[in-house]
Amino acid sequence: MFRLPILASLFLLILVAFSCVKEGSYSEFCDIPAKGWNRYDTLFYTTKLANSKTYTIDIDTRNRANYPYQNLWLFVSCNQDSIEVFSDTIQIILADKMGHWYGSGWGSLYEFSTNYKKSFHFPKSNKPFIIKVVQGMRDYDLQGMESVGIRIESEK
């Protein structure tokens, strides 16, 4: 009796979700375990993009209100096979000095997007690129981070 409206709503939701992804783009989040982000745990993102385009790379973070710092240090690298494409240490400022979170959110979860690289060209190859992210804070198990995402979009 209620199956048809539920199935129609589910189909519409899936259609909207897939229509938002542009060709020549990539977006993926990796969830952080509830026990915390261990300093030795690496987040992996694998993508294969057209090499003739110029890309913008963003790092998206989702943190809970109990995250104890206003910043987040990350070690970010990208490899293709055994060739290093880039390797950086970056700092993301998540809150102001008064503790007000940047980005958007409601309740106890906040999402913030940081532009990492602009006008970036990946080396020409048919092999996938592997982006690795490691937290660079001093905590052994960093609490309060929900997930970290990589978003790559072709520039116009």
C-alpha positions as CSV (number, residue, x, y, z in Angstrom):
1,M,0.0,0.0,0.0
2,F,2.8,2.4,0.9
3,R,5.4,0.8,-1.2
4,L,4.9,2.8,-4.4
5,P,5.4,6.3,-2.7
6,I,8.4,5.0,-0.8
7,L,10.0,3.4,-4.0
8,A,9.3,6.6,-6.0
9,S,10.9,8.7,-3.2
10,L,13.9,6.5,-3.1
11,F,14.4,6.6,-6.9
12,L,14.1,10.4,-6.9
13,L,16.7,10.6,-4.1
14,I,19.1,8.4,-6.0
15,L,18.6,10.3,-9.2
16,V,19.3,13.7,-7.5
17,A,22.4,12.3,-5.8
18,F,24.0,11.0,-9.0
19,S,23.0,14.1,-11.0
20,C,25.1,16.3,-8.7
21,V,28.4,14.7,-9.6
22,K,30.0,16.5,-12.5
23,E,32.1,14.7,-15.1
24,G,35.7,15.1,-14.4
25,S,35.2,15.4,-10.7
26,Y,35.8,13.2,-7.6
27,S,34.5,13.3,-4.1
28,E,34.9,10.9,-1.2
29,F,34.8,11.0,2.6
30,C,36.6,8.6,4.9
31,D,35.0,8.1,8.3
32,I,37.1,8.3,11.4
33,P,36.7,5.5,14.0
34,A,34.7,6.3,17.1
35,K,37.8,5.6,19.3
36,G,39.6,8.5,17.5
37,W,41.9,9.1,14.6
38,N,45.1,7.2,15.5
39,R,48.3,9.1,14.6
40,Y,49.4,6.1,12.5
41,D,46.2,5.6,10.6
42,T,46.2,6.7,7.0
43,L,43.1,7.7,5.0
44,F,43.3,6.5,1.3
45,Y,41.5,8.1,-1.7
46,T,41.9,6.5,-5.1
47,T,40.9,8.4,-8.2
48,K,41.5,8.3,-12.0
49,L,40.9,11.6,-13.7
50,A,41.4,13.0,-17.2
51,N,44.9,14.4,-17.4
52,S,44.2,17.2,-19.9
53,K,42.2,19.2,-17.4
54,T,43.1,21.6,-14.7
55,Y,41.7,20.8,-11.2
56,T,40.9,22.4,-7.9
57,I,41.5,20.1,-4.9
58,D,39.6,20.7,-1.7
59,I,39.9,19.0,1.7
60,D,36.5,18.8,3.6
61,T,36.4,18.1,7.3
62,R,33.6,17.1,9.6
63,N,34.2,17.6,13.3
64,R,32.0,17.2,16.3
65,A,31.7,20.0,18.9
66,N,33.9,18.1,21.3
67,Y,37.0,18.5,19.0
68,P,39.5,20.0,21.4
69,Y,41.5,22.3,19.1
70,Q,40.8,25.2,16.7
71,N,43.1,23.7,14.1
72,L,44.0,20.5,12.4
73,W,47.4,19.6,10.9
74,L,47.4,17.1,8.1
75,F,50.2,15.3,6.1
76,V,48.8,15.0,2.5
77,S,50.5,13.1,-0.3
78,C,49.6,11.8,-3.7
79,N,51.3,8.9,-5.5
80,Q,50.9,7.2,-8.8
81,D,52.5,3.8,-8.6
82,S,55.8,4.6,-6.9
83,I,56.0,8.2,-8.2
84,E,55.2,11.0,-5.7
85,V,53.0,13.6,-7.3
86,F,52.9,15.9,-4.3
87,S,53.5,15.9,-0.6
88,D,52.5,18.7,1.8
89,T,52.0,19.5,5.5
90,I,48.9,21.7,5.8
91,Q,47.1,23.4,8.7
92,I,43.3,23.8,8.6
93,I,41.9,26.4,10.9
94,L,38.5,25.1,12.1
95,A,37.5,27.7,14.7
96,D,38.2,31.3,15.7
97,K,40.0,32.2,18.9
98,M,36.7,32.3,20.7
99,G,35.9,28.7,19.8
100,H,33.2,29.5,17.1
101,W,33.4,26.8,14.4
102,Y,33.9,27.9,10.8
103,G,31.9,26.2,8.0
104,S,28.4,25.0,8.4
105,G,26.6,22.7,10.7
106,W,23.9,22.1,13.2
107,G,23.7,20.3,16.5
108,S,27.2,19.0,17.3
109,L,28.5,18.3,13.8
110,Y,30.3,20.9,11.7
111,E,31.6,20.7,8.1
112,F,34.3,22.9,6.7
113,S,35.9,23.0,3.2
114,T,39.5,24.2,2.6
115,N,40.9,24.9,-0.8
116,Y,44.1,22.9,-1.0
117,K,45.3,23.3,-4.5
118,K,44.2,25.5,-7.4
119,S,44.9,25.0,-11.1
120,F,46.5,21.6,-10.5
121,H,47.5,19.3,-13.4
122,F,47.8,15.6,-12.7
123,P,50.7,13.9,-14.6
124,K,49.6,12.1,-17.8
125,S,48.9,8.4,-17.2
126,N,46.2,5.8,-17.4
127,K,46.9,4.7,-13.8
128,P,45.0,5.8,-10.7
129,F,46.2,8.4,-8.3
130,I,46.3,7.5,-4.5
131,I,45.9,10.4,-2.1
132,K,46.9,9.7,1.5
133,V,46.0,11.8,4.5
134,V,47.4,11.4,8.0
135,Q,46.6,13.6,11.0
136,G,49.6,15.6,12.2
137,M,48.3,16.5,15.7
138,R,50.2,15.3,18.8
139,D,47.4,13.1,20.1
140,Y,47.8,9.4,19.8
141,D,44.0,9.0,19.2
142,L,42.6,12.3,18.0
143,Q,39.1,12.8,19.3
144,G,36.3,14.8,17.8
145,M,36.9,14.3,14.0
146,E,34.0,12.6,12.3
147,S,35.4,12.3,8.7
148,V,37.8,13.8,6.2
149,G,37.0,14.2,2.5
150,I,38.8,14.9,-0.7
151,R,37.0,16.8,-3.5
152,I,38.5,17.3,-6.9
153,E,36.7,19.3,-9.5
154,S,37.8,20.3,-13.0
155,E,38.1,24.1,-13.5
156,K,36.1,25.8,-16.1
